[in-house]
């Protein structure tokens, strides 16, 4: 399986991605306007993702998003985004599954 990657959602010509923007369950509930970009992404990682990893529920929560080719958020690709956290986690899961199945 290839590595997951992020695209800029709603950009002209960009198709075939899974949306991880609000209001999907993967959207970042910590707004950039309120917390700033870095803090909002950090809070998403600490409050949304990390507890699911610790409780061993992350794969169930991500579901078939793990098998998607790409995910999309409206953040510009040059800026930090909560989708980067999802990409990192999904690629770790994919790597673990590949090693486990060898």
N, C-alpha and C positions, 0 to 999 in steps of 0.2 A: 504494500500500500504506500502510495506517495505521501509526502509531507503535506499537512494542512497549510493553507495560507489565507491571508486576509485580503479582501478587496474593498474598494470604496463603494458602498451601496448607493444606489440611485444616481450613479454617474453614467452619463450617456455611453451606451455600448457595453456596459458591464452587466453580464447575465450569468445565470447558472450558480449562484451562490445561495447559501442559507442565511437568512436575515437573523442577526443577533441584536438588533436595535430594540429599544423600548417600543412597544409594550410587550414584546416576547418575554418569556421567562428568563432568557439569557441577557436581557437588557440591563444596563448599569443603573441601579436605583440611586446612586450617588452622583448627582449632577455636577458637571464641570462648572456651571455657573455658580453653584453654591460652594463647592470645595476646591475648585481649581483642578486642572487636568491631572497632575501627578497624584494629588491626594485622592481624587475620585477613583482613579484606577487602583491605587493602593488599598482603599477601603473595599472596593469590589473584590480584590484578591483576598483580603483578610476576613471580611464579613460574609461574603457569598461563596467563594470557592474553597478556601482553606477548611471551613467546618465540614464541607461535603467530602473532602479528601480524608480528614481525620475520622469521620464517621463511616468511611468506606461506601459512600453513596454517590460519589461523583460520576461513575460510569452510568448508573441508573438515571441520574438527573440529566446527563448529557444525551442519553438515548442514541438515536440514529444520527445526531449531529457528529458523532465520532466518525461516521462513515462518509460524511460530506466531503466534497473536493475542496470547497472554499467556504468561508463565512464572510459576511459583509456588515459593516457599520458605516455610518455616514461620516465618521471622522476621516480627515485627510490621512493618507498612508504615511506621510512624513511625521505625523504626530502620534504620541502615545495614546493607546485606546484600550478599553476593557477587552476588546476582541483579541488583542495581543496575548492577554492572559489565557483566554480560551484556546487560542492556537497553541500556546506552549503546553498547556495541560493535555490537549488532545494528541499532540505529537508525542508526548511522554507515554500516554496510554497506548498509542499505536506501536511505539518502539517496544514497550513491555510485552504486548500481545505477540509481536513478531518474534521476539526472543523466546518467549514461552512456548511458541509453536514450532521452534526449530528442532 
